[in-house]
Amino acid sequence: MSPDSGFRLPPPVTRFAPAPTGRLHLGHVVNAIYVWGVTKAAGGSVLLRVEDHDRQRSRREYEQALLEDLEWLGFVPDDPPVAAFRGGRCHGRQSDRGALYESALNVLRRAGRVYACDCSRADVFRASGEGAELRYPGTCRELQLPEVPGRGVRVRLDNGVERFDDLRHGPQAQRPLDQCGDLLVRDRDGNWTYQFVASVDDFDQGVTLVIRGDDLLASTGRQLQVARLLGRPSPPRFLHHSLVMKSPTQKLSKADGDTSVGDLRASGLTATEVIGCAASLVGLTDREASLATADVAHLPPLVRLASTLSALGRV
């Protein structure tokens, strides 16, 4: 059988999913380069999702700013168009998808997976001890507390290993129950949590390839398990890429007010210069040079990743 014969996976569907809790920075540009570069090199499509599930930190002015930055950079989503976010409700905005999340939670309720939790983040922190992340110890798991305002909602996870192949890091094995404990899906303020809504959205929107930073690699197993509990028949593929770091241990952060795309634009840089700078910071190019959005799908490292993805569909 020739390399070009046999079964192939359908073109990938992925998403660019910023949170409107601050301005886009170079780390987001790196993610956009990977998302559009790998996906377009593989003949796929990119969805735009505004992850504003955190109602306390999300701001509509930040949403408008990130849409403007995305347009200025030249990264064009396949669905929905940027203009759709300016016309009121939009299926790409998480705050407009609450009914979907409630429906997904009801699926888990009917399966006996859901319980109310009275623990604060400080309670979980005190119980976690030393570790890479907070781990919920199951304090309220068997208390059968009623779901009332001011209490969180958790999902019982299975005590098993989640295995997946990351396109960049290779085979992975994670134990979500050991890492984080039963998953918080709605917090004490009534906000849906990232791990839950990202899993629901990826299932509902048919996302088959998730491209995101290395800081989210450890959370992949729990999202795979939630998706399976919701009835997703086959999981998406994952690609976790390197981050732009401002120190050996600290990534760029919107919360810290790190230099934004808007600041770079105001300083006189062009969009192609900003994209070229971001690509060079993570080693996608060997020198800093202007780079157009149309050219990111031709960057050799991203072409190789797209080829690896395509090869997974051949038999």
C-alpha positions as CSV (number, residue, x, y, z in Angstrom):
1,M,0.0,0.0,0.0
2,S,1.4,3.4,-0.9
3,P,1.8,6.2,1.7
4,D,-1.1,8.1,0.1
5,S,-3.5,5.2,0.0
6,G,-5.9,3.8,2.7
7,F,-8.2,5.4,5.2
8,R,-7.6,9.0,6.2
9,L,-9.0,11.0,9.1
10,P,-11.3,13.8,8.1
11,P,-9.7,17.2,8.1
12,P,-9.1,18.4,11.7
13,V,-11.4,20.8,13.5
14,T,-9.6,22.8,16.2
15,R,-10.3,26.1,18.1
16,F,-8.6,29.3,19.2
17,A,-10.1,29.9,22.6
18,P,-8.8,33.0,24.5
19,A,-10.4,34.2,27.7
20,P,-11.4,37.9,27.9
21,T,-9.7,38.5,31.2
22,G,-7.0,40.8,29.8
23,R,-5.3,41.7,26.5
24,L,-3.8,39.2,24.2
25,H,0.0,38.9,24.5
26,L,2.8,37.1,22.6
27,G,1.9,33.8,24.2
28,H,-1.5,34.0,22.6
29,V,0.1,34.8,19.3
30,V,2.3,31.7,19.6
31,N,-0.9,29.7,20.2
32,A,-2.5,31.2,17.1
33,I,0.5,30.4,15.0
34,Y,0.3,26.7,16.1
35,V,-3.5,26.6,15.8
36,W,-3.7,28.1,12.3
37,G,-0.4,26.7,11.1
38,V,-0.9,23.0,11.9
39,T,-4.6,23.0,11.1
40,K,-4.4,24.7,7.8
41,A,-1.3,22.6,6.8
42,A,-3.6,19.6,7.5
43,G,-6.5,21.1,5.5
44,G,-8.7,21.7,8.5
45,S,-10.8,24.5,10.0
46,V,-10.4,26.7,13.1
47,L,-13.3,27.7,15.4
48,L,-13.2,30.8,17.5
49,R,-14.3,30.4,21.1
50,V,-14.4,33.2,23.7
51,E,-14.0,31.4,27.0
52,D,-15.7,33.9,29.4
53,H,-17.1,31.3,31.9
54,D,-15.4,33.2,34.7
55,R,-18.0,36.0,35.1
56,Q,-16.0,37.8,37.8
57,R,-12.8,38.3,35.7
58,S,-14.2,38.4,32.2
59,R,-14.9,41.8,30.7
60,R,-16.7,42.7,27.4
61,E,-14.1,45.4,26.7
62,Y,-11.4,42.7,26.8
63,E,-13.5,40.6,24.4
64,Q,-13.7,43.4,21.9
65,A,-10.0,44.1,22.3
66,L,-9.0,40.5,21.6
67,L,-11.3,40.4,18.5
68,E,-9.7,43.6,17.2
69,D,-6.2,42.2,17.9
70,L,-7.1,39.0,16.1
71,E,-8.3,40.9,13.1
72,W,-5.2,43.1,13.1
73,L,-2.9,40.1,13.2
74,G,-4.8,38.5,10.3
75,F,-5.9,35.2,11.8
76,V,-9.3,34.5,10.4
77,P,-11.5,31.9,12.0
78,D,-13.7,29.6,9.9
79,D,-16.6,29.8,12.4
80,P,-18.1,32.0,13.8
81,P,-16.8,35.1,12.0
82,V,-15.4,37.8,14.3
83,A,-18.4,40.0,13.3
84,A,-20.8,37.5,14.9
85,F,-19.5,38.4,18.4
86,R,-20.5,42.0,17.8
87,G,-24.1,41.3,17.1
88,G,-25.3,40.1,20.5
89,R,-25.6,36.4,21.4
90,C,-23.1,34.1,19.7
91,H,-22.6,30.4,19.8
92,G,-18.9,30.9,20.1
93,R,-19.2,32.7,23.4
94,Q,-19.3,30.5,26.5
95,S,-21.6,32.9,28.5
96,D,-24.2,32.3,25.8
97,R,-24.0,28.6,26.2
98,G,-25.2,28.1,29.8
99,A,-28.2,25.9,28.8
100,L,-25.8,23.5,27.1
101,Y,-23.7,23.2,30.2
102,E,-26.7,22.6,32.4
103,S,-27.9,19.9,30.0
104,A,-24.5,18.2,30.1
105,L,-24.5,18.4,33.9
106,N,-27.9,16.7,34.0
107,V,-26.4,13.8,32.0
108,L,-23.9,13.3,34.8
109,R,-26.6,13.8,37.5
110,R,-28.7,11.0,36.0
111,A,-25.6,8.8,36.1
112,G,-25.1,9.5,39.8
113,R,-21.9,11.4,39.2
114,V,-22.8,14.8,40.7
115,Y,-22.7,16.1,44.2
116,A,-22.6,19.4,46.1
117,C,-19.5,20.6,47.8
118,D,-19.2,23.0,50.7
119,C,-15.4,23.3,50.5
120,S,-13.7,26.6,49.7
121,R,-10.5,26.9,47.7
122,A,-8.7,27.6,51.0
123,D,-10.1,24.4,52.4
124,V,-8.8,22.4,49.4
125,F,-5.4,24.2,49.7
126,R,-5.0,23.3,53.3
127,A,-5.9,19.6,52.6
128,S,-3.7,19.3,49.5
129,G,-0.3,19.6,51.2
130,E,2.7,19.7,48.9
131,G,2.1,19.0,45.3
132,A,2.0,20.4,41.8
133,E,-1.6,21.3,42.0
134,L,-4.6,21.4,44.3
135,R,-6.2,18.1,45.0
136,Y,-9.7,17.8,46.4
137,P,-9.7,15.0,49.0
138,G,-13.3,14.0,48.7
139,T,-14.5,15.8,51.9
140,C,-18.2,16.1,50.7
141,R,-18.3,13.1,48.4
142,E,-20.7,11.1,50.6
143,L,-22.4,13.9,52.6
144,Q,-25.4,14.2,50.1
145,L,-25.5,17.9,50.6
146,P,-28.3,19.7,48.7
147,E,-27.2,21.9,45.7
148,V,-27.9,25.4,46.9
149,P,-26.3,28.8,46.0
150,G,-22.9,29.2,47.6
151,R,-22.0,25.6,47.2
152,G,-19.9,24.1,44.4
153,V,-20.8,21.2,42.2
154,R,-18.4,18.3,41.6
155,V,-18.3,15.2,39.4
156,R,-17.1,11.9,40.7
157,L,-14.1,10.7,38.7
158,D,-13.1,7.1,38.2
159,N,-9.9,5.8,39.7
160,G,-8.2,4.8,36.5
161,V,-5.5,5.8,34.1
162,E,-6.2,8.0,31.1
163,R,-3.8,7.3,28.2
164,F,-3.4,9.4,25.1
165,D,-0.7,10.3,22.5
166,D,0.3,14.0,22.4
167,L,1.5,15.0,18.9
168,R,4.5,16.7,20.4
169,H,5.2,14.8,23.6
170,G,4.3,11.3,22.6
171,P,2.5,8.7,24.8
172,Q,1.0,10.0,28.1
173,A,-0.6,8.3,31.1
174,Q,-2.4,10.4,33.8
175,R,-4.5,9.5,36.8
176,P,-7.0,12.5,37.2
177,L,-8.4,11.3,40.5
178,D,-4.8,11.3,42.0
179,Q,-3.9,14.6,40.3
180,C,-7.0,16.8,41.2
181,G,-9.6,14.6,42.9
182,D,-13.3,14.8,41.9
183,L,-13.6,17.6,39.4
184,L,-15.2,20.9,40.3
185,V,-17.6,21.8,37.4
186,R,-19.4,24.8,39.0
187,D,-17.8,26.9,41.7
188,R,-19.3,28.5,44.8
189,D,-20.0,31.7,42.9
190,G,-22.0,29.8,40.2
191,N,-19.3,30.0,37.5
192,W,-18.8,27.0,35.2
193,T,-15.2,25.8,35.4
194,Y,-12.7,25.6,32.5
195,Q,-12.2,21.9,32.6
196,F,-15.9,21.1,32.3
197,V,-17.0,23.7,29.8
198,A,-14.0,23.1,27.5
199,S,-14.8,19.4,27.5
200,V,-18.5,20.0,26.7
201,D,-17.7,22.6,24.0
202,D,-15.1,20.4,22.3
203,F,-17.7,17.5,22.2
204,D,-20.6,19.7,21.1
205,Q,-18.6,21.6,18.4
206,G,-17.0,18.6,16.9
207,V,-13.4,19.6,17.8
208,T,-11.1,16.8,16.8
209,L,-7.7,18.5,17.5
210,V,-6.9,20.5,20.6
211,I,-3.9,22.7,20.3
212,R,-2.8,24.6,23.4
213,G,0.2,25.4,25.7
214,D,2.3,23.0,27.7
215,D,0.8,24.4,30.9
216,L,-2.5,22.5,30.2
217,L,-0.9,19.1,29.4
218,A,-1.5,17.8,32.9
219,S,-5.3,18.5,32.7
220,T,-5.8,16.5,29.5
221,G,-6.7,13.2,31.3
222,R,-9.5,14.7,33.3
223,Q,-11.0,16.3,30.2
224,L,-10.9,13.0,28.3
225,Q,-12.7,11.3,31.2
226,V,-15.4,13.9,31.4
227,A,-16.0,13.7,27.7
228,R,-16.3,9.9,27.9
229,L,-18.7,10.2,30.8
230,L,-20.8,12.6,28.7
231,G,-21.0,10.0,25.9
232,R,-18.3,11.2,23.5
233,P,-17.5,8.1,21.4
234,S,-14.0,9.1,20.4
235,P,-11.6,11.7,21.9
236,P,-9.9,14.5,20.2
237,R,-6.2,14.5,19.4
238,F,-4.0,16.8,21.5
239,L,-1.0,18.9,20.7
240,H,0.7,20.9,23.5
241,H,3.3,23.4,22.5
242,S,6.0,25.3,24.3
243,L,5.3,28.6,26.1
244,V,6.7,32.1,25.9
245,M,8.5,32.5,29.3
246,K,9.4,35.8,31.0
247,S,11.6,33.8,33.5
248,P,12.7,30.2,33.7
249,T,9.6,29.4,35.8
250,Q,7.0,32.0,34.9
251,K,5.0,32.3,31.6
252,L,3.6,35.5,30.2
253,S,0.3,36.5,32.0
254,K,-2.6,38.8,31.2
255,A,-3.1,39.1,35.0
256,D,0.4,40.5,35.4
257,G,-0.1,43.1,32.7
258,D,2.6,41.7,30.5
259,T,3.2,43.6,27.2
260,S,0.1,43.1,25.1
261,V,-0.5,42.9,21.3
262,G,-2.2,46.3,21.6
263,D,1.0,47.7,23.2
264,L,3.2,46.3,20.5
265,R,0.8,47.6,17.8
266,A,0.9,51.1,19.5
267,S,4.7,51.0,19.5
268,G,4.7,50.9,15.7
269,L,5.3,47.2,15.1
270,T,3.4,45.7,12.2
271,A,1.4,42.5,12.5
272,T,3.9,40.5,10.5
273,E,6.7,41.7,12.8
274,V,4.7,40.6,15.9
275,I,4.0,37.2,14.4
276,G,7.6,36.8,13.4
277,C,8.8,37.7,16.9
278,A,6.4,35.2,18.5
279,A,7.5,32.4,16.2
280,S,11.2,33.0,16.9
281,L,10.6,33.1,20.7
282,V,9.5,29.4,20.7
283,G,12.0,28.2,18.0
284,L,9.6,27.9,15.1
285,T,12.0,30.1,13.1
286,D,15.8,30.4,13.6
287,R,15.7,34.1,13.5
288,E,13.3,37.0,14.1
289,A,11.8,38.1,10.8
290,S,8.5,39.3,9.6
291,L,5.9,36.5,9.1
292,A,2.5,36.7,7.5
293,T,-0.5,34.7,8.7
294,A,-0.7,33.0,5.2
295,D,2.9,31.7,5.8
296,V,2.5,30.0,9.2
297,A,1.1,26.9,7.6
298,H,4.4,26.5,5.7
299,L,6.7,26.7,8.7
300,P,8.6,23.4,8.6
301,P,8.0,22.4,12.3
302,L,4.3,22.9,11.8
303,V,4.2,21.1,8.5
304,R,5.9,18.1,10.2
305,L,3.3,18.1,12.9
306,A,0.5,18.2,10.4
307,S,2.1,15.3,8.5
308,T,2.2,13.3,11.7
309,L,-1.5,14.0,12.3
310,S,-2.4,13.0,8.8
311,A,-0.3,9.8,9.1
312,L,-2.4,8.7,12.1
313,G,-5.4,8.3,9.7
314,R,-3.7,5.9,7.3
315,V,-4.1,2.2,7.5
